[in-house]
Amino acid sequence: MLEKDIEKALKDPIKELGGLCLKFEVPGFTGLPDRILLLPHEKTIFVETKAPGKKERKRQELVQAQLRALGYTVYSTVNSKAKMAVVINACKEAIQRECENV
């Protein structure tokens, strides 16, 4: 499975949840996770997708740590269907929690 296949497979389930799965690029700032998930109720999650067997570079690890320090949820090395399922289930749970609090 290629990284682009993992990214593509993540888009439809997030869309079904009412969210957006956007390719995340910021000119002049490196190391950002590949995808930003914008979910209902103002929930934002970052996802770094990788081809199986690949790992984050040091810069990516640093940026992920910065995002976590700011309070964001960041999923690292999402490189399989099982890890995608973890992300999707976490998104479902986050949306459900927010719906219960409304």
Backbone as a ProteinNet text record, in pm:
[ID]
protein_1_A
[PRIMARY]
MLEKDIEKALKDPIKELGGLCLKFEVPGFTGLPDRILLLPHEKTIFVETKAPGKKERKRQELVQAQLRALGYTVYSTVNSKAKMAVVINACKEAIQRECENV
[TERTIARY]
85.2	0	89	61.5	137.2	78.5	159	112	-11.2	-11.6	-126.9	-253.5	-239.5	-354.3	-410.4	-322.3	-365.2	-437.8	-380.7	-445.2	-584.3	-593.2	-721.3	-824	-780.8	-872.2	-920.8	-850	-890.4	-998.3	-999.1	-1089.5	-1237.4	-1278.3	-1421.3	-1484	-1420.2	-1481.5	-1494.7	-1397.9	-1406.1	-1518.7	-1533.2	-1642.9	-1777.9	-1788.6	-1913.3	-1948.1	-1845.6	-1868.2	-1904.5	-1907.7	-1940.5	-1819.3	-1700.6	-1578.2	-1506.2	-1391.7	-1304.7	-1168.9	-1108.8	-975.1	-890.7	-820.5	-751.1	-601.4	-544.3	-399.3	-346.2	-245.9	-202	-60.3	-47.4	83.1	87.8	196.2	215.6	351.4	352.6	479.8	570.6	695.7	792.2	795.4	711.2	709.7	708	814.7	827.7	791.5	763.7	742	598.9	505.9	366.2	309.3	216	151.1	82.6	67.7	13	-132	-211.1	-355.5	-401.2	-497.2	-565.2	-711.8	-763.4	-902.9	-981.3	-1077.4	-1165.9	-1299.9	-1332.3	-1453.1	-1559	-1684.3	-1790	-1754.3	-1810.6	-1792.9	-1650.7	-1588.1	-1459	-1344.3	-1353.4	-1247.5	-1148	-1019.5	-913.2	-813.4	-781.3	-686.9	-587	-459.8	-354.5	-313.2	-286.3	-249.7	-128.6	-24.5	92.8	81.8	57.9	49.5	188	212	338.6	313.4	399.3	397.1	446.8	399.8	447.5	600.9	655.9	800.6	870.5	799.2	859.3	831.7	917.6	903.9	914.5	873.6	885.3	1032	1057.4	1188.7	1193.5	1312.3	1329.3	1245.6	1243.1	1165	1017	967.7	827.4	798	888.8	870.2	865.6	952.2	955.6	824.7	776.6	652	534.1	531.3	423.6	424.7	542.3	553	501.8	532.6	483.8	331.1	273.3	127	62.4	121.1	67.4	76.7	187.2	204	98.5	49.1	-57.5	-196.3	-201.9	-328.3	-396.7	-332.3	-391.6	-365.2	-455.9	-437.3	-359.8	-253.9	-170.8	-150.4	-181.2	-155.4	-33.2	65.1	190.6	192.4	266.9	295.8	170.1	68.7	-51.8	-19.3	9.2	62.4	-5.7	-124	-195.5	-345.6	-423.5	-568.5	-602.2	-526.9	-552.6	-531.2	-425.2	-400	-501.4	-545.8	-652.2	-779.3	-809.4	-928.9	-921.1	-802.9	-785.5	-819.4	-769.2	-795.8	-945	-1005.1	-1147.7	-1234.7	-1204.3	-1280.7	-1264.2	-1144.1	-1121.9	-1202.3	-1211.9	-1293.3	-1440	-1489.5	-1629.3	-1655.5	-1564.3	-1581.2	-1577.8	-1489.1	-1480.3	-1609.5	-1664.4	-1789.8	-1902.5	-1905.8	-2012.3	-2004.3	-1883.3	-1866.9	-1919.8	-1888.8	-1934.4	-2086	-2144.7	-2290.9	-2359	-2299.4	-2356.3	-2346.7	-2245.3	-2225.5	-2305	-2372.7	-2449	-2585.1
-118.7	0	124	216.4	340.5	446.3	546.5	654.6	723.3	744.5	810.9	725.6	593	504.3	518	531.8	549.6	682.9	788.6	920.2	915.4	851.8	843.5	764.4	654.6	570.7	639.6	741.4	815.7	919.6	969.1	1078.6	1043.3	932.2	899.2	876.6	800.2	783.3	914.5	1003.4	1132.7	1215.9	1210.7	1281.6	1228.3	1096.4	1035.5	1082.5	1118.2	1169.7	1318.3	1378.4	1520.4	1610.2	1551.9	1630.1	1644.8	1708.5	1726.6	1665.1	1602.4	1544.8	1615.2	1719.1	1806.8	1778.4	1784.4	1778.6	1906.4	1894.5	2009.1	2047.5	2161.5	2213.5	2362.7	2406.8	2548.5	2588.2	2670.1	2711.7	2777.2	2735.3	2794.8	2732.7	2633.2	2566.3	2416.3	2349.5	2206.4	2122.2	1995.7	1900.7	1885.5	1958.2	1947.4	1811.4	1758.7	1633.4	1647	1533.8	1531.4	1576.3	1538.5	1563.4	1637.1	1725.9	1791.3	1749.6	1695.9	1652.7	1760.1	1816.8	1916.7	1850.5	1828.9	1755.7	1850.5	1804.3	1885.8	1925.4	2034.6	2087.3	2137	2190.5	2257.8	2167.2	2039.1	1944.2	1933.4	1947.5	1941.6	1833.8	1748.2	1639.2	1638.5	1617.5	1608.1	1462.6	1422.8	1284.3	1282.3	1211.8	1189.4	1049.4	1042.9	914.3	876.7	747.4	694.5	564.5	537	404.9	304.8	180.6	79.7	73.3	68.8	61	195.4	304.1	438.3	501.3	595.4	664.1	815.2	888.8	1034.3	1076.3	1189.3	1252.7	1331.5	1369.9	1444.7	1572.5	1644.6	1768.5	1739.7	1631.1	1595.3	1562.6	1491.9	1460.3	1587.6	1683.3	1810	1886.7	1896.8	1969.8	1899.7	1768	1694.8	1721.7	1726.9	1758	1899.6	1994.1	2131.5	2135.8	2064.7	2062	2000.1	1891.9	1828.5	1922.8	1997	2092.9	2203.5	2232.2	2331	2272.2	2142.4	2079.2	2004.7	1994.4	1923.5	1773.4	1697.5	1554.3	1530.3	1450	1417.8	1267.3	1207.6	1065.3	1051.7	975.4	955.8	822	817.8	694.9	611.8	673.1	600.5	534.4	402.7	332.7	198.7	179.9	53.8	75.4	-22.1	-15.1	-15.6	-90.8	-96.5	40.2	109.4	241.9	343.9	328.8	417.2	396.1	271	240.5	307.4	311	378	526.6	590.3	732.8	756.4	677.5	694.2	671.7	569.2	544	657.9	711.9	825.9	946.9	966.8	1077.3	1056.8	935	904.6	932.8	888.2	908.5	1056.9	1133	1276.2	1347.5	1310.4	1371.9	1333.4	1207.2	1160.4	1232	1248.6	1319.4	1461.8	1528.8	1666	1673.1	1575.5	1573	1553.7	1473.6	1449.2	1572.6	1657.1	1777.1	1897.9	1883.9	1996.2	2003.1
0	0	0	-88.1	-96.6	-3.5	28.8	115.6	57.3	-74.9	-136.5	-124.1	-121.9	-102.5	38.6	134.9	274	288.9	230.5	237.2	173.5	58	-12.5	68.9	130	208.1	334.6	378.9	498.4	466.2	342.6	305.3	315.7	256	250.8	388.6	477.7	610.8	688	672.6	741.7	682	551.5	484.5	532.7	548.3	596.6	737.6	814.5	949.9	950.1	831.5	821.6	829	814.9	825.3	693	700.5	585.4	616.4	516.6	527.6	422.8	465.1	371.5	368.4	249.1	234.2	295.5	382.1	459.6	419.7	353.8	313.3	342.8	401.8	429.3	371.3	267.2	208.3	312.9	314.1	405.4	543.8	567.8	697.8	674.2	709.2	681.9	803.4	777.5	885.3	932	870	911.8	872.4	950.1	911.9	776	707.8	571.8	563.5	661.3	656.6	781.4	759.4	870.5	860.2	968.2	973	1046.2	977.7	1036.3	1058.9	1185.1	1222.1	1275.5	1277.4	1337.3	1481.6	1525.3	1661	1684.4	1578.8	1589.1	1633.9	1606.4	1642.3	1526.8	1557.4	1457.5	1496.7	1401.5	1423.2	1308.5	1341.2	1240.7	1223.6	1098.4	1068.9	975.9	1017.2	933	873.9	743.8	675.5	623.4	619.7	570.6	496.1	401.3	338.7	442.6	436.4	531.5	532	653	668.4	677.9	651.7	658.1	793.8	835.7	964	943.8	1045	1042.1	1043.7	978.3	987.3	1118.4	1160.1	1285.9	1286.7	1175.8	1167.8	1189.1	1130.4	1148	1293.6	1359.1	1501.5	1585.3	1553.1	1625.7	1609	1486	1460.5	1527.5	1523	1589.9	1739.7	1799.7	1942.9	1970.8	1881.8	1899.3	1892.4	1796.4	1783.5	1906.9	1956	2077.8	2197.4	2207.1	2317.1	2311.7	2191.8	2176.4	2203.6	2230.1	2264.8	2151.3	2035.1	1922.1	1931.4	1875.1	1861.6	1732.8	1741	1625.2	1620.6	1507.4	1485.4	1397	1445.3	1374.9	1302.1	1194.6	1120.5	1094.2	1037.4	997.7	864.4	870.7	754.1	725.7	782.2	760.6	780.1	735	755	903.6	981.7	1125.9	1191.1	1152.8	1210.7	1160.9	1034.5	984.8	1065.5	1099.3	1178.2	1315.1	1374.5	1503.9	1490.7	1385.6	1363.4	1341.1	1255	1223.3	1346.2	1424.2	1547.1	1647	1657	1747.2	1701.2	1572	1518.3	1552.1	1533.3	1568	1715.2	1801.5	1945.2	1981.6	1918.6	1946.8	1908.4	1793.5	1748.8	1844.5	1882.8	1973.4	2108.2	2160.9	2289	2278.9	2169.4	2152.3	2138.9	2069.6	2055.4	2190.2	2275.7	2409.2	2497.9	2471.1	2552.8	2503.8	2389.9	2335.1	2396.7
[MASK]
++++++++++++++++++++++++++++++++++++++++++++++++++++++++++++++++++++++++++++++++++++++++++++++++++++++

